[in-house]
Amino acid sequence: QDKMEANHILVKFNPNEEIDFILLSQMASADFTVIRENTIKGINEVSGDSISINFVDNAIDAMKVTGGVVGQFIPDKENKDITNTIVYKANNIYYNLSEEKTFLTDNAEVIYGMTTLKGGEIEADLNLNLVESRIKGSILPSVASDGGSPTYGNYMIFDLKTERGNITDGYNKIDMGIFRGDDFLTDTNEDVYIQNAIFTSCDLEIPHYYFGSNRMKIIHNKEQIVARPMILYIQ
């Protein structure tokens, strides 16, 4: 059962006297059920300044929420793919319920377990259990785990089921130094794998020196770097 609340509600009916459109304004909120193949996948709760809802065949087809949007997806206990509550924030959010996709734009943020994903534009696909983050304006995609230093890049994809993510053209400033690379991959142990990696303590765009490697691994709990081959570049 879906629930919608607001200070003002406008309901539009089609010629068959079925609900066609609903507009909720001022302190709007909605709780709706995500169903796939007659199985409940979870409950989505969202609030914002206004919510517009389109219906098709007496079912919610799409929703748009604007103004300080805060929401969470609470997975059903029978949902084996997603086990943690997904908390998300953005200035604007669009839901395509038929395809189970959510689009977050402007100051977008998704929190899943101990992992925080940010970006100018984020797309969450609950059918494939994937979250993609892209550049919008000057906001770069980033991912951080357990309050650690975030890794930035031009594009990011994160798998909610395996809890592994990949970042293209990545950059990370960890306690031991600065890392850059073509692709960053983070696993559930928070170990980081980098393709065409650079490691340095110089924060200049073109560092005075750096260690370079085709493949590099950062072992999180030991603060160690493993690389092959490792080459020192000076100026």
C-alpha positions in Angstrom: 0.0 0.0 0.0 1.5 3.3 -1.1 1.1 6.4 1.1 1.4 10.1 0.1 1.3 13.2 2.2 1.7 17.0 1.7 0.2 20.3 2.7 -1.4 20.6 -0.7 -2.5 17.8 -3.0 -3.8 18.1 -6.6 -5.3 15.0 -8.2 -6.1 14.7 -12.0 -8.4 12.0 -13.3 -8.6 10.6 -16.9 -11.9 10.2 -18.8 -12.4 6.8 -17.2 -12.3 8.4 -13.8 -8.9 6.8 -13.0 -6.1 8.7 -11.3 -3.8 10.1 -14.1 -1.6 12.5 -12.2 -0.9 13.7 -8.6 1.0 16.8 -7.5 2.1 17.0 -3.8 3.5 20.4 -2.8 4.9 21.8 0.5 6.4 19.2 2.8 5.7 16.4 0.4 6.5 12.8 1.2 5.7 9.4 -0.3 6.2 5.7 0.7 5.8 3.3 -2.2 6.5 -0.4 -2.7 9.0 -1.8 -5.2 7.6 -5.0 -6.8 9.2 -7.3 -9.4 7.5 -10.4 -10.7 4.8 -10.2 -8.0 7.5 -10.2 -5.3 8.1 -7.3 -2.9 11.7 -6.0 -3.2 11.4 -3.3 -0.6 9.9 0.0 0.4 11.1 3.4 -0.9 10.5 6.4 1.3 11.2 9.9 0.0 10.5 13.5 0.9 11.1 16.9 -0.7 9.5 20.3 -1.5 7.2 18.8 -4.2 6.4 15.4 -5.7 4.8 14.8 -9.1 3.4 11.3 -9.8 2.3 9.9 -13.1 0.0 6.8 -13.2 -0.4 4.2 -15.9 -3.1 1.5 -15.6 -3.8 2.5 -11.9 -0.1 2.0 -11.0 2.7 4.5 -10.4 4.8 4.7 -13.5 7.1 7.7 -12.8 7.8 10.2 -10.0 9.8 13.4 -9.9 10.8 14.9 -6.5 12.4 18.4 -6.2 13.9 20.6 -3.5 16.1 19.1 -0.8 15.2 15.5 -1.5 16.0 12.9 1.1 15.0 9.2 0.7 15.8 5.7 1.6 15.2 2.2 0.1 14.6 -0.4 2.7 15.0 -3.9 1.2 12.6 -6.6 2.0 14.0 -9.4 4.2 13.5 -11.8 1.3 15.6 -9.6 -1.0 18.9 -11.5 -1.3 20.6 -9.1 -3.7 20.4 -5.9 -1.6 21.0 -6.4 2.2 21.6 -2.9 3.4 19.3 0.2 3.5 20.2 2.6 0.7 20.1 6.3 1.8 20.1 8.9 -0.9 20.0 12.7 -1.2 19.9 15.2 -4.1 18.3 18.4 -5.2 16.3 16.6 -7.9 15.3 12.9 -8.2 13.4 11.1 -11.0 12.1 7.6 -10.6 11.2 5.3 -13.5 9.4 2.6 -11.6 8.7 0.4 -14.6 12.4 0.0 -15.2 13.4 0.3 -11.5 15.8 3.2 -12.2 16.4 6.3 -10.1 18.2 9.4 -11.4 19.7 11.9 -8.9 21.0 15.2 -10.1 22.7 18.2 -8.4 24.6 17.4 -5.1 23.7 13.7 -5.5 24.7 11.3 -2.7 24.1 7.6 -2.1 25.1 5.8 1.2 25.1 2.0 1.2 26.4 0.3 4.3 29.8 2.0 5.1 30.2 3.3 1.5 29.4 6.8 0.4 29.0 7.6 -3.3 28.8 11.2 -4.6 28.6 12.9 -8.0 26.9 15.6 -10.1 24.6 12.9 -11.5 23.9 9.4 -10.2 21.8 6.7 -11.8 20.7 3.7 -9.6 19.4 0.6 -11.3 17.7 -1.7 -8.7 17.0 -4.3 -11.4 20.8 -4.7 -12.1 21.8 -3.6 -8.6 24.2 -1.0 -10.1 24.9 2.6 -9.2 26.6 4.8 -11.8 28.0 8.3 -11.1 29.0 10.9 -13.6 30.4 14.5 -13.8 27.9 17.3 -13.9 29.1 20.9 -13.7 32.2 20.9 -11.5 31.1 17.9 -9.3 33.2 14.8 -9.8 32.1 11.3 -8.9 33.7 10.0 -5.7 33.5 7.0 -3.4 34.6 6.7 0.3 34.5 3.8 2.7 34.1 3.9 6.5 34.9 7.7 6.6 38.2 7.2 4.7 39.7 9.4 2.1 37.5 9.6 -1.0 38.6 8.5 -4.5 37.6 10.9 -7.3 37.3 10.2 -11.0 35.5 11.0 -14.2 33.1 8.1 -14.0 32.2 5.5 -11.4 30.2 2.3 -11.2 29.4 0.4 -8.0 27.8 -3.0 -7.7 25.4 -3.2 -4.7 25.4 -7.0 -4.7 29.2 -7.6 -4.6 30.0 -4.2 -3.0 32.8 -3.6 -5.5 33.3 -0.4 -7.5 35.3 0.8 -10.4 36.5 4.4 -11.1 37.9 5.8 -14.4 40.7 8.3 -14.3 40.9 8.1 -10.5 42.7 10.2 -7.9 43.0 9.5 -4.2 45.0 11.2 -1.4 45.6 8.6 1.3 47.8 9.0 4.4 50.7 7.3 2.7 50.5 9.6 -0.4 48.7 10.5 -3.6 47.5 8.0 -6.1 46.3 8.5 -9.7 45.4 6.0 -12.4 43.3 5.1 -15.4 41.0 2.7 -13.4 40.4 2.2 -9.7 38.8 -0.9 -8.4 37.8 -1.2 -4.7 36.8 -4.6 -3.1 34.9 -5.4 0.1 38.2 -5.4 2.1 38.7 -1.8 1.0 41.8 -2.9 -0.9 42.4 -0.7 -4.0 43.6 -2.0 -7.5 44.9 0.6 -9.9 45.7 0.3 -13.6 48.5 2.5 -15.0 49.1 3.9 -11.5 51.1 6.8 -10.2 52.1 7.2 -6.5 53.7 10.3 -5.1 53.8 12.7 -2.1 53.8 15.7 -4.4 50.4 17.3 -4.9 51.3 19.3 -8.0 49.3 18.5 -11.2 52.7 17.4 -12.7 54.6 16.0 -9.7 58.4 16.5 -9.3 58.7 12.7 -8.9 56.4 9.7 -8.8 56.5 5.9 -8.7 54.7 4.4 -11.8 53.4 0.9 -12.4 51.1 -0.8 -14.9 49.4 -2.6 -12.0 49.3 -1.4 -8.3 47.5 -2.7 -5.3 47.0 -0.8 -2.0 46.4 -3.2 0.9 44.2 -1.3 3.3 44.7 -3.0 6.6 48.5 -3.2 6.2 49.1 0.2 4.5 51.2 -1.6 1.9 51.7 -1.0 -1.8 52.3 -3.9 -4.2 53.3 -3.1 -7.8 54.8 -4.7 -10.8 56.9 -3.3 -12.3 57.7 -0.3 -10.1 59.6 2.5 -11.9 60.8 5.8 -10.3 60.3 8.9 -12.5 62.1 12.2 -11.6 61.0 15.5 -13.2 
